[in-house]
Amino acid sequence: GGWLLLQNCHLGLEFLSELMDTITTRESVSEDFRTWITTEAHSEFPITLLQSSIKFTNDPPQGVKAGLKRTYSAITQDLLEVSKMAQWKPLLYAVAFLHTTVQERRKFGPLGWNIPYEFNQADFTASVQFIQNHLNDMDVKQGVNWSCVRYMLGEVQYGGRVTDDLDKALLNTYARVWFGDHMFSEKFCFYKDYVIPKGKTVEDYLQYIEQLPVIDTPEVFGLHPNADITYQTNLANETLSTIVSIQPKDSSAGGGETREAVVQRLADEMLEKLPPDYDPHEVKAQLQKMGAIQPINIFLRQEIDRMQHVISRVRTTLTELKLAIDGTIIMSEELQDALDSMYDARIPKLWFRISWESATLGFWFTELLERNQQFSSWLQDGRPNQFWMTGFFNPQGFLTAMRQETTRMNVAKGWALDSVVLRNEVTKMMKEDVVGPPPADIGGVYIYGLYLEGAGWDRRNSKLVESPPKVLFTSLPVVHVYA
């Protein structure tokens, strides 16, 4: 009749099938017996065990109001009165607000944090304990040592998890802007209408939290309003994608075209448009003409090899899929995934693993043709005047090759690769205006295909400006990158 708790079961999936057998084949089980299992979401978790369980998920609350409400619901009156210092209650609320903010920024993806960190209740508890100890040991005449408080919150309690330099800078900025003597003034607010309430009981604080907006503007967290568009778009796409993936996969029983017929037609169209394979001998001969050991041509060779891998994989999958639909060969799991994905206009997993991200299958295939066009024309007609940098598999490798090339050109001046750094200048030209390569004395390359997210570009004065409302991406003019 006892309870059994098994933790982190995603680390021992083989045992779970055994567990299922043990529980289901027992002849007599006490009415009071329960098995609790904790696990991360895992695609290979035994489905029968999942279906026969009652499931609980513990997600962080959505929004400042819900986050503060959960935090203050767990705070006791004793904790609220643990210190007689006037700074205690405002500081406790400010730490709770910081805790909610760092968790809430996660939902904005890379706009919120470069790396999504698992901030949790322990971070909050440790921070509160530190503030309490600091106030107890404080000299009343000297007041709070703010540099110590900011360091402990930004670098240790919350910052201890943070590994990215820009994320660390963000946390330290919150600590600097929100924690200081100014936080006790009447004018202080985290953001318009988000202030530190004055209260004597937990109930007072909960009443104030209750009247906060249910939906917050991203500006509360120091983000641009457009961040919300990105978040809502991603959320809608994820929801729709889930709905599509769990739809019935049966063939059409009515008079309409069957799933198989639709995919077969699509496969025929794609095979017709798919570029021919690269001839290794021809590639080698062309590269010899251009200078096979030049860094930029070695880079081209590597890109063509990867492109050929994608083209071969796509051709093989489409050909086998047509045979499987006709019943000539058995439909494997990978081909079934390709069939379902193509019908839903998504990129099959087989292709996605070796290629690039794209919103739909149509965009992905168009990009395949455009990327291939850049490589084949470069190979046939020689080095282009400008490069579509976002069409490369390894853009970083391209920039490294350009650095090596510039270093070799200046070897007589005593240049060494280690001391050569990249410089870039946004030109006033769009890609249609480029008629020749960059000036020979500076060297480098012209690149295009870069976008700004959440910012605009003033072409006349060559500087960043605020993004127009509801415009998420701004295309940059051609950029001159040199070393």
C-alpha positions as CSV (number, residue, x, y, z in Angstrom):
1,G,0.0,0.0,0.0
2,G,3.0,2.3,-0.1
3,W,3.9,4.8,-2.8
4,L,6.8,4.3,-5.2
5,L,8.6,7.3,-6.7
6,L,10.9,6.8,-9.8
7,Q,12.7,10.0,-10.9
8,N,14.3,11.0,-14.2
9,C,12.9,8.0,-16.0
10,H,14.0,9.4,-19.4
11,L,17.4,8.1,-18.4
12,G,16.2,4.5,-18.1
13,L,13.6,3.9,-20.8
14,E,14.3,0.2,-21.1
15,F,13.3,-0.4,-17.5
16,L,9.9,1.2,-18.0
17,S,8.6,-1.7,-20.2
18,E,9.7,-4.0,-17.4
19,L,7.9,-1.8,-14.9
20,M,4.7,-1.9,-17.0
21,D,4.8,-5.7,-17.1
22,T,5.4,-5.9,-13.3
23,I,2.4,-3.7,-12.5
24,T,0.0,-5.2,-15.0
25,T,0.8,-8.9,-14.4
26,R,0.5,-8.7,-10.6
27,E,-2.6,-10.6,-9.4
28,S,-3.3,-8.5,-6.3
29,V,-2.4,-4.8,-5.9
30,S,-3.4,-2.8,-2.9
31,E,-6.0,-0.1,-3.5
32,D,-3.6,2.4,-1.8
33,F,-0.6,1.7,-4.0
34,R,0.6,4.4,-6.4
35,T,3.6,4.7,-8.7
36,W,4.9,8.2,-9.4
37,I,7.2,8.7,-12.4
38,T,9.1,11.9,-13.2
39,T,10.5,12.4,-16.7
40,E,11.5,14.9,-19.3
41,A,9.3,14.7,-22.5
42,H,10.9,12.0,-24.6
43,S,9.8,10.6,-28.0
44,E,10.7,7.0,-27.1
45,F,8.8,6.9,-23.8
46,P,6.7,3.7,-23.9
47,I,3.3,4.9,-25.3
48,T,1.2,2.2,-23.4
49,L,2.6,3.4,-20.1
50,L,1.9,7.0,-21.0
51,Q,-1.7,6.3,-22.0
52,S,-2.5,4.4,-18.9
53,S,-1.1,7.2,-16.6
54,I,-2.6,10.3,-15.2
55,K,-0.3,13.1,-16.4
56,F,0.8,16.2,-14.5
57,T,3.0,18.9,-16.1
58,N,4.6,21.7,-14.1
59,D,5.0,24.7,-16.4
60,P,6.0,28.2,-15.3
61,P,3.1,30.6,-15.2
62,Q,2.5,32.9,-18.2
63,G,2.9,36.6,-17.6
64,V,4.1,38.9,-14.8
65,K,0.8,38.7,-13.0
66,A,0.7,34.9,-12.8
67,G,4.4,34.7,-12.0
68,L,4.2,37.2,-9.1
69,K,1.0,35.6,-7.9
70,R,2.7,32.1,-7.7
71,T,5.7,33.6,-5.9
72,Y,3.7,35.6,-3.3
73,S,1.3,32.7,-2.7
74,A,4.3,30.7,-1.5
75,I,5.5,33.6,0.8
76,T,4.4,33.5,4.4
77,Q,3.6,36.4,6.7
78,D,6.6,35.4,8.9
79,L,9.0,35.8,5.9
80,L,7.4,39.2,5.1
81,E,8.1,40.3,8.7
82,V,11.5,38.6,9.2
83,S,13.4,41.9,9.0
84,K,12.5,45.2,10.6
85,M,14.5,47.1,8.0
86,A,12.5,49.5,5.8
87,Q,14.3,48.2,2.7
88,W,13.2,44.5,3.2
89,K,9.7,44.4,1.7
90,P,10.6,46.5,-1.5
91,L,13.7,44.4,-2.0
92,L,11.7,41.2,-1.6
93,Y,9.2,42.4,-4.2
94,A,12.0,43.5,-6.6
95,V,13.7,40.1,-6.4
96,A,10.3,38.5,-7.1
97,F,9.8,40.8,-10.1
98,L,13.4,40.0,-11.4
99,H,12.6,36.2,-11.0
100,T,9.4,36.5,-13.0
101,T,11.2,38.6,-15.7
102,V,14.1,36.1,-16.3
103,Q,11.6,33.3,-16.6
104,E,9.2,35.2,-18.8
105,R,11.9,36.2,-21.3
106,R,12.4,32.5,-22.2
107,K,9.2,32.5,-24.2
108,F,10.7,35.0,-26.7
109,G,13.4,32.4,-27.7
110,P,16.7,33.9,-28.8
111,L,15.3,37.4,-28.5
112,G,14.9,36.8,-24.8
113,W,18.0,34.8,-24.0
114,N,20.8,33.7,-26.3
115,I,20.7,30.4,-24.4
116,P,17.5,29.3,-22.6
117,Y,18.4,28.8,-18.9
118,E,16.5,26.8,-16.4
119,F,15.9,29.4,-13.8
120,N,13.9,27.9,-10.9
121,Q,12.5,28.5,-7.4
122,A,15.9,27.7,-5.8
123,D,17.4,30.8,-7.5
124,F,14.7,32.9,-5.9
125,T,14.9,31.3,-2.5
126,A,18.7,31.7,-2.4
127,S,18.5,35.4,-3.5
128,V,15.9,36.2,-0.8
129,Q,18.1,34.5,1.8
130,F,21.1,36.5,0.7
131,I,19.1,39.8,0.8
132,Q,17.9,38.9,4.3
133,N,21.4,38.1,5.6
134,H,22.8,41.3,4.0
135,L,20.2,43.5,5.7
136,N,20.8,41.7,9.1
137,D,24.5,42.4,8.9
138,M,24.1,46.0,7.5
139,D,25.4,49.1,9.2
140,V,22.4,51.4,9.4
141,K,24.4,54.5,8.9
142,Q,26.1,53.2,5.7
143,G,23.0,51.7,4.3
144,V,22.8,48.9,1.7
145,N,26.0,48.0,-0.2
146,W,24.4,48.1,-3.7
147,S,27.5,47.0,-5.6
148,C,27.5,43.8,-3.5
149,V,23.7,43.3,-4.0
150,R,24.0,43.8,-7.8
151,Y,27.0,41.5,-8.0
152,M,25.4,38.7,-6.0
153,L,22.1,38.9,-8.1
154,G,23.7,39.5,-11.5
155,E,26.8,37.4,-11.3
156,V,26.2,34.8,-8.6
157,Q,22.5,33.9,-7.8
158,Y,21.1,34.2,-11.3
159,G,24.3,34.9,-13.2
160,G,25.8,31.6,-11.9
161,R,23.7,29.8,-14.5
162,V,24.6,32.1,-17.4
163,T,27.3,31.2,-19.8
164,D,26.8,33.7,-22.6
165,D,28.5,37.1,-22.3
166,L,25.6,39.1,-23.7
167,D,23.1,37.3,-21.4
168,K,25.4,38.2,-18.5
169,A,25.4,41.8,-19.6
170,L,21.6,41.7,-19.7
171,L,21.3,40.3,-16.2
172,N,23.8,42.9,-14.8
173,T,21.8,45.7,-16.6
174,Y,18.6,44.5,-14.8
175,A,20.5,44.5,-11.5
176,R,21.9,48.0,-12.1
177,V,18.7,49.6,-13.3
178,W,16.3,48.1,-10.7
179,F,18.5,47.8,-7.6
180,G,19.7,51.0,-5.9
181,D,18.6,53.7,-3.5
182,H,16.4,55.1,-6.3
183,M,14.1,52.1,-6.0
184,F,12.7,53.4,-2.7
185,S,11.5,56.8,-4.3
186,E,7.9,57.5,-5.3
187,K,8.8,57.9,-8.9
188,F,10.4,54.4,-9.3
189,C,8.8,51.9,-11.6
190,F,9.9,48.8,-13.4
191,Y,7.9,49.9,-16.4
192,K,4.9,52.3,-16.7
193,D,2.3,51.1,-14.1
194,Y,4.5,48.3,-12.8
195,V,5.6,49.8,-9.4
196,I,6.7,48.4,-6.0
197,P,3.5,48.3,-3.9
198,K,3.5,49.3,-0.2
199,G,1.8,46.6,1.9
200,K,2.0,45.2,5.4
201,T,0.5,41.7,4.7
202,V,0.9,39.1,2.0
203,E,-2.8,39.7,1.3
204,D,-2.0,43.4,0.4
205,Y,0.6,42.3,-2.1
206,L,-1.7,39.7,-3.7
207,Q,-4.4,42.4,-4.0
208,Y,-2.0,44.7,-5.9
209,I,-0.8,41.8,-8.1
210,E,-4.4,40.9,-8.9
211,Q,-5.0,44.3,-10.6
212,L,-1.9,43.9,-12.9
213,P,-2.6,43.3,-16.7
214,V,-3.1,39.7,-17.7
215,I,-1.2,40.2,-20.9
216,D,2.1,42.2,-20.7
217,T,3.7,44.2,-23.4
218,P,7.3,43.0,-24.2
219,E,8.5,46.4,-23.2
220,V,8.0,45.4,-19.5
221,F,11.0,43.1,-20.0
222,G,13.0,45.7,-22.0
223,L,12.1,44.1,-25.4
224,H,10.8,45.8,-28.6
225,P,7.0,45.5,-29.2
226,N,7.8,43.4,-32.3
227,A,9.1,40.6,-30.0
228,D,5.5,39.8,-29.3
229,I,4.7,39.3,-33.0
230,T,7.6,36.8,-33.2
231,Y,6.4,35.0,-30.1
232,Q,2.7,34.8,-31.2
233,T,3.8,33.7,-34.7
234,N,6.0,30.9,-33.4
235,L,3.3,29.8,-30.9
236,A,0.6,29.7,-33.7
237,N,3.0,27.8,-36.0
238,E,3.8,25.3,-33.3
239,T,0.1,24.7,-32.4
240,L,-0.9,24.3,-36.1
241,S,2.1,22.0,-36.7
242,T,1.0,19.8,-33.8
243,I,-2.6,19.7,-35.1
244,V,-1.5,18.8,-38.6
245,S,0.9,16.0,-37.3
246,I,-1.9,14.3,-35.3
247,Q,-4.5,14.3,-38.1
248,P,-5.7,10.9,-39.4
249,K,-3.3,9.6,-42.1
250,D,-5.9,7.4,-44.0
251,S,-6.3,7.8,-47.7
252,S,-9.2,9.8,-49.0
253,A,-12.3,7.7,-49.1
254,G,-14.4,10.3,-51.0
255,G,-14.1,11.3,-54.6
256,G,-11.1,13.6,-53.9
257,E,-7.5,12.8,-54.7
258,T,-5.8,10.4,-52.3
259,R,-2.8,11.5,-50.2
260,E,-0.6,9.1,-52.2
261,A,-1.7,10.6,-55.5
262,V,-1.0,14.1,-54.3
263,V,2.5,13.2,-53.1
264,Q,3.2,11.2,-56.3
265,R,2.3,14.3,-58.4
266,L,4.5,16.5,-56.2
267,A,7.4,14.0,-56.4
268,D,7.2,14.0,-60.2
269,E,7.3,17.8,-60.3
270,M,10.3,18.0,-57.9
271,L,12.2,15.4,-59.8
272,E,11.6,17.3,-63.0
273,K,13.0,20.5,-61.5
274,L,15.9,18.9,-59.5
275,P,19.3,20.0,-60.8
276,P,21.5,17.3,-62.4
277,D,24.4,15.8,-60.3
278,Y,27.8,17.4,-60.4
279,D,30.3,15.5,-62.5
280,P,33.4,15.1,-60.2
281,H,35.8,15.2,-63.2
282,E,34.3,18.4,-64.5
283,V,34.3,20.0,-61.1
284,K,38.0,19.1,-60.7
285,A,38.9,20.5,-64.1
286,Q,37.0,23.8,-63.6
287,L,38.6,24.3,-60.1
288,Q,42.1,23.6,-61.6
289,K,41.5,26.4,-64.1
290,M,40.4,28.8,-61.3
291,G,43.3,27.8,-59.0
292,A,42.4,24.7,-57.0
293,I,44.6,25.6,-54.0
294,Q,43.2,29.1,-53.5
295,P,41.4,29.2,-50.1
296,I,38.1,30.5,-51.7
297,N,38.1,27.7,-54.3
298,I,38.8,25.0,-51.6
299,F,35.7,26.5,-49.9
300,L,33.7,26.2,-53.1
301,R,34.7,22.6,-53.5
302,Q,33.5,21.8,-50.0
303,E,30.1,23.6,-50.6
304,I,29.6,21.7,-53.9
305,D,30.3,18.4,-52.1
306,R,27.6,19.2,-49.5
307,M,25.1,20.4,-52.2
308,Q,25.7,17.2,-54.2
309,H,24.9,15.2,-51.0
310,V,21.6,17.0,-50.6
311,I,20.7,16.6,-54.4
312,S,21.5,12.8,-54.2
313,R,19.4,12.3,-51.1
314,V,16.4,14.2,-52.5
315,R,16.6,12.3,-55.8
316,T,16.9,8.9,-54.0
317,T,14.0,9.6,-51.6
318,L,11.6,10.8,-54.3
319,T,12.4,7.9,-56.6
320,E,12.0,5.3,-53.7
321,L,8.8,7.1,-52.5
322,K,7.2,6.7,-56.0
323,L,8.1,3.0,-56.0
324,A,6.7,2.5,-52.5
325,I,3.4,4.3,-53.5
326,D,3.2,1.9,-56.5
327,G,3.7,-1.0,-54.2
328,T,7.0,-2.1,-55.9
329,I,9.0,-1.7,-52.7
330,I,8.0,-1.8,-49.0
331,M,7.2,1.6,-47.4
332,S,9.9,2.1,-44.7
333,E,9.5,4.4,-41.7
334,E,11.7,7.1,-43.3
335,L,9.6,7.0,-46.5
336,Q,6.4,7.2,-44.5
337,D,7.7,10.3,-42.8
338,A,8.6,11.7,-46.2
339,L,5.1,11.0,-47.5
340,D,3.4,12.6,-44.5
341,S,5.7,15.6,-44.5
342,M,5.4,16.3,-48.2
343,Y,1.6,16.0,-48.0
344,D,1.7,18.6,-45.1
345,A,4.2,20.8,-47.0
346,R,6.9,20.2,-44.4
347,I,10.5,19.2,-44.9
348,P,11.1,15.4,-44.5
349,K,13.5,14.6,-41.6
350,L,15.9,12.8,-44.0
351,W,16.4,16.1,-45.9
352,F,16.3,18.5,-43.0
353,R,19.2,16.7,-41.2
354,I,21.6,17.5,-44.0
355,S,20.3,20.9,-45.1
356,W,18.9,24.2,-43.8
357,E,15.9,25.6,-42.0
358,S,12.9,26.8,-43.9
359,A,9.3,27.6,-43.2
360,T,7.7,25.2,-45.7
361,L,8.7,22.6,-48.2
362,G,8.0,25.0,-51.1
363,F,10.5,27.6,-49.8
364,W,13.0,24.9,-49.0
365,F,13.0,23.5,-52.5
366,T,13.2,27.0,-54.1
367,E,16.2,27.7,-51.9
368,L,17.8,24.4,-53.0
369,L,17.5,25.6,-56.6
370,E,18.8,29.1,-55.8
371,R,21.8,27.8,-53.7
372,N,22.7,25.3,-56.4
373,Q,22.5,28.1,-59.1
374,Q,25.0,30.2,-57.1
375,F,27.5,27.3,-57.0
376,S,27.1,26.1,-60.6
377,S,27.4,29.6,-62.1
378,W,30.4,30.3,-59.9
379,L,32.0,27.0,-61.2
380,Q,31.1,27.7,-64.9
381,D,31.6,31.5,-65.2
382,G,34.3,32.1,-62.6
383,R,34.3,34.1,-59.3
384,P,31.2,36.3,-59.0
385,N,31.3,40.0,-58.1
386,Q,29.1,39.4,-55.0
387,F,28.1,36.4,-52.9
388,W,24.8,35.4,-51.4
389,M,26.4,34.6,-48.0
390,T,23.2,33.2,-46.4
391,G,23.0,30.6,-49.2
392,F,26.2,28.9,-47.9
393,F,26.3,25.8,-45.7
394,N,29.3,27.2,-43.8
395,P,29.3,31.1,-44.0
396,Q,32.0,31.2,-41.3
397,G,34.3,29.1,-43.5
398,F,33.7,31.5,-46.3
399,L,34.9,34.4,-44.2
400,T,37.9,32.4,-43.0
401,A,38.9,31.6,-46.6
402,M,38.6,35.4,-47.5
403,R,40.9,36.2,-44.5
404,Q,43.5,33.6,-45.7
405,E,43.3,35.0,-49.2
406,T,44.0,38.6,-48.0
407,T,46.8,37.4,-45.7
408,R,48.5,35.7,-48.7
409,M,48.2,38.8,-50.8
410,N,49.9,40.8,-48.1
411,V,52.6,38.3,-47.1
412,A,55.3,40.6,-48.4
413,K,54.2,43.2,-45.8
414,G,54.7,40.6,-43.1
415,W,51.0,39.9,-42.4
416,A,50.2,36.8,-40.4
417,L,46.8,35.1,-40.3
418,D,46.6,35.3,-36.5
419,S,46.8,39.1,-36.6
420,V,44.3,39.6,-39.5
421,V,40.8,40.7,-38.4
422,L,37.6,41.1,-40.3
423,R,36.1,44.6,-41.0
424,N,32.9,45.3,-42.7
425,E,31.1,48.3,-44.2
426,V,27.5,48.5,-45.2
427,T,27.5,50.1,-48.7
428,K,24.8,52.2,-50.3
429,M,24.4,49.6,-53.2
430,M,21.6,47.1,-53.5
431,K,22.6,43.8,-55.2
432,E,21.4,45.0,-58.6
433,D,23.8,47.9,-58.4
434,V,27.0,45.8,-58.1
435,V,28.9,45.8,-61.4
436,G,32.4,44.7,-60.3
437,P,34.4,43.2,-57.5
438,P,35.6,45.4,-54.5
439,P,38.6,47.7,-55.1
440,A,41.8,45.7,-55.6
441,D,43.8,47.7,-53.0
442,I,41.3,46.8,-50.2
443,G,40.3,43.4,-51.5
444,G,37.6,41.4,-49.6
445,V,34.2,40.5,-50.9
446,Y,30.7,42.0,-51.4
447,I,28.0,39.9,-49.7
448,Y,24.2,40.2,-49.7
449,G,21.2,38.4,-48.2
450,L,21.6,39.7,-44.6
451,Y,18.5,40.9,-42.6
452,L,18.1,43.0,-39.5
453,E,15.6,41.7,-37.0
454,G,13.7,44.3,-35.0
455,A,15.7,47.3,-36.5
456,G,15.6,49.4,-39.6
457,W,18.5,50.8,-41.8
458,D,18.9,54.4,-42.8
459,R,20.6,54.0,-46.3
460,R,21.3,57.7,-46.7
461,N,23.3,58.1,-43.4
462,S,24.3,54.4,-43.2
463,K,23.2,53.8,-39.6
464,L,20.7,51.7,-37.6
465,V,17.3,53.3,-36.9
466,E,14.1,52.1,-35.1
467,S,12.2,49.5,-37.0
468,P,8.8,50.7,-38.5
469,P,5.9,49.2,-36.6
470,K,4.9,45.6,-37.5
471,V,8.0,45.3,-39.8
472,L,9.9,42.3,-38.4
473,F,12.8,42.1,-40.9
474,T,14.7,44.8,-42.9
475,S,16.9,43.8,-45.8
476,L,20.4,45.2,-45.6
477,P,22.1,46.7,-48.7
478,V,25.3,45.0,-50.0
479,V,28.0,44.7,-47.3
480,H,31.7,45.0,-48.1
481,V,33.6,42.5,-45.9
482,Y,37.4,42.8,-45.9
483,A,40.4,41.9,-43.7
